[in-house]
Amino acid sequence: MLKHRGFPGRLPGTDFQFTIRRGNPRGVTPIVRRERHADRKAVDRRADAAFLAALWEHFGDEPFERGNLDAGRLSWLFGREVVPAEDPFDPESYEALLRINENVARASFPDAFEEWG
Protein backbone atom coordinates (compact mmCIF):
# COMPACT_ATOMS: atom_id res chain seq x y z
CA MET A 1 0.00 0.00 0.00
CA LEU A 2 1.41 3.34 -1.08
CA LYS A 3 1.67 5.89 1.72
CA HIS A 4 1.16 9.45 0.52
CA ARG A 5 3.91 11.27 2.39
CA GLY A 6 3.03 14.79 3.45
CA PHE A 7 -0.71 14.24 3.07
CA PRO A 8 -2.61 15.45 6.17
CA GLY A 9 -3.72 12.59 8.41
CA ARG A 10 -6.93 14.26 9.53
CA LEU A 11 -8.89 17.50 9.64
CA PRO A 12 -7.11 19.58 12.29
CA GLY A 13 -8.97 19.78 15.58
CA THR A 14 -11.32 16.88 14.73
CA ASP A 15 -11.41 13.11 14.50
CA PHE A 16 -12.17 13.16 10.75
CA GLN A 17 -9.38 11.00 9.37
CA PHE A 18 -7.96 11.42 5.88
CA THR A 19 -5.42 8.56 5.83
CA ILE A 20 -4.98 5.14 7.36
CA ARG A 21 -1.82 3.90 9.03
CA ARG A 22 -1.82 0.36 7.70
CA GLY A 23 -3.80 -1.88 5.40
CA ASN A 24 -6.68 -3.92 6.73
CA PRO A 25 -5.50 -7.54 7.18
CA ARG A 26 -9.10 -8.81 6.76
CA GLY A 27 -9.51 -7.18 3.37
CA VAL A 28 -9.54 -3.77 1.75
CA THR A 29 -12.46 -1.50 2.62
CA PRO A 30 -14.24 -0.78 -0.68
CA ILE A 31 -14.85 2.74 -1.94
CA VAL A 32 -18.59 3.26 -2.46
CA ARG A 33 -20.59 6.32 -3.40
CA ARG A 34 -22.21 7.84 -0.29
CA GLU A 35 -25.08 10.24 -0.70
CA ARG A 36 -24.59 13.69 0.82
CA HIS A 37 -27.87 15.07 2.07
CA ALA A 38 -28.60 18.78 2.46
CA ASP A 39 -28.95 18.45 6.23
CA ARG A 40 -25.34 17.29 6.81
CA LYS A 41 -23.55 19.06 9.63
CA ALA A 42 -21.29 21.98 8.79
CA VAL A 43 -18.25 20.16 10.19
CA ASP A 44 -18.94 17.23 7.81
CA ARG A 45 -19.05 19.60 4.85
CA ARG A 46 -15.86 21.29 6.09
CA ALA A 47 -14.14 17.87 6.27
CA ASP A 48 -15.19 17.12 2.68
CA ALA A 49 -13.86 20.47 1.49
CA ALA A 50 -10.57 20.13 3.40
CA PHE A 51 -10.03 16.59 2.09
CA LEU A 52 -10.71 17.69 -1.48
CA ALA A 53 -8.35 20.65 -1.00
CA ALA A 54 -5.61 18.28 0.21
CA LEU A 55 -6.21 15.98 -2.77
CA TRP A 56 -5.98 18.94 -5.17
CA GLU A 57 -2.84 20.28 -3.49
CA HIS A 58 -1.11 16.91 -3.70
CA PHE A 59 -2.31 15.58 -7.04
CA GLY A 60 -3.98 18.38 -9.01
CA ASP A 61 -5.62 17.06 -12.15
CA GLU A 62 -3.30 14.02 -12.39
CA PRO A 63 -4.47 10.46 -11.63
CA PHE A 64 -3.44 9.21 -8.20
CA GLU A 65 -3.26 5.88 -6.43
CA ARG A 66 -5.70 5.27 -3.59
CA GLY A 67 -2.90 4.01 -1.32
CA ASN A 68 -3.43 4.95 2.32
CA LEU A 69 -6.26 7.43 1.66
CA ASP A 70 -9.25 6.68 3.90
CA ALA A 71 -12.00 4.79 2.05
CA GLY A 72 -14.74 6.38 4.14
CA ARG A 73 -13.59 9.92 3.38
CA LEU A 74 -13.10 9.08 -0.32
CA SER A 75 -16.60 7.60 -0.41
CA TRP A 76 -18.19 10.96 0.46
CA LEU A 77 -16.65 12.39 -2.75
CA PHE A 78 -16.62 9.28 -4.95
CA GLY A 79 -18.65 9.33 -8.13
CA ARG A 80 -18.85 13.12 -8.13
CA GLU A 81 -15.69 15.08 -7.25
CA VAL A 82 -13.44 11.99 -7.24
CA VAL A 83 -13.88 9.47 -10.05
CA PRO A 84 -12.11 6.33 -11.29
CA ALA A 85 -9.12 6.99 -13.51
CA GLU A 86 -9.03 3.49 -14.94
CA ASP A 87 -11.40 0.98 -16.50
CA PRO A 88 -12.06 -1.50 -15.04
CA PHE A 89 -11.95 0.10 -11.61
CA ASP A 90 -11.46 -2.07 -8.52
CA PRO A 91 -12.99 -0.31 -5.47
CA GLU A 92 -11.27 -2.84 -3.19
CA SER A 93 -7.70 -2.20 -4.31
CA TYR A 94 -5.12 0.01 -2.65
CA GLU A 95 -3.55 0.36 -6.13
CA ALA A 96 -6.76 1.68 -7.75
CA LEU A 97 -6.28 4.91 -9.70
CA LEU A 98 -8.53 7.90 -9.06
CA ARG A 99 -8.65 11.48 -10.28
CA ILE A 100 -10.42 14.69 -9.35
CA ASN A 101 -13.29 15.72 -11.62
CA GLU A 102 -12.30 19.38 -11.54
CA ASN A 103 -15.51 20.80 -13.02
CA VAL A 104 -17.73 19.00 -10.53
CA ALA A 105 -15.36 19.77 -7.64
CA ARG A 106 -15.37 23.50 -8.48
CA ALA A 107 -19.17 23.50 -8.63
CA SER A 108 -19.54 21.55 -5.37
CA PHE A 109 -16.90 23.42 -3.36
CA PRO A 110 -16.53 26.88 -4.94
CA ASP A 111 -15.11 28.50 -1.79
CA ALA A 112 -12.32 25.95 -1.58
CA PHE A 113 -11.38 26.51 -5.22
CA GLU A 114 -11.15 30.29 -4.73
CA GLU A 115 -7.94 29.74 -2.80
CA TRP A 116 -6.64 27.25 -5.40
CA GLY A 117 -7.09 29.61 -8.32
N, C-alpha and C positions, 0 to 999 in steps of 0.2 A: 504494500500500500504506500503510495507516494504521500509524503508529508509536505505540505505547502509551507515552507519556511517563511516566517515573517507575516503570515496571515493571522489576523486577530483570533484568539481562542474563543472569545465571547463578547457580547455587548457590554461595555464597561458599566459597572455598577449594578449589573443584573445577573441572573442565572441563565440567560439565553445563550446557549453554546453555539459556536460557529464551526468548531472542529472537534474531532475525536482524537483521543490519545493513541488508541490501538484498534486494530481490527477486531470484529466480533468473532470469537472462535466457534460459535454455533451457526454462523452464516452471516452474510452481508445483509444489512437492513436495506430493503428496496426503496428506491425513490418513487413516490407516487404523487399524483397531483392532488393537493388539498385545496378545497374551496375556501376562499377568504370572504367572509360575510361582512356586510356593512357595519355590523355592531361589534366588530373586534375592538379590543382595548387599544388605546393609543400606544402603550408600550409595545404591544405586539406589532403594530404598524411601524413603529420606530425600529424594532429589531429587524424587520424585513428590509427597510430602507438602508440600515447600516450594513447588513449582510450584503445586499446588492452593491452598495458603494465599495465595500471591501473587494468583492468579486471584480468590479470594474477597475479598481485601482491596480489589482494584481494581474488581471488577464486582458482587460480591454475587450476588443471585439474578436480576439483570438480564441480558438477552441482550447479547452482546459480539461485535464483529467480530474475526475471526482476525488480520488485520493482520500485524504482524511477530512474532507468537508462533511459536515453533519447532514445525514440523510433527512432528518426531520426539518431542519432549516431550509434545505434545498427544496423539499416537497412543498413548502409554502409558495415558492416561486416557479416551480416546475410546470412546464406546459404553457407558460405565459412569458415571464421575463427570462427564464432559463429554459433552454430547449436542448434536445439531443443534437449532437454534432456529428453523429454517425448513424448509418442504417445498415444492419439492424442495431438497435440500441438495447443494451442489457442493463436494466435498472438495478440489478443485484451484483454489479461489478464495480470494484474500486478503480478499475482501469477505464471505465466508461467515459467517453468524451462528451462534454457539454459546451455550450456557448451562451452568451447573453444575446437575447433578441433586443437589440438596442432601441428600436422604434417602440416596442411594447413597454420596455423598461422606462423610457423617457415619458411615455404617456401615463404610466402607473405611478411613477415617483418623480414628478417634475421638479420638486424642491431639491431632491438629492442631485439631480443632473445639473442644476444651476451652478453648483460648485465644481462640477466636472468639466463644464464648458461644452 
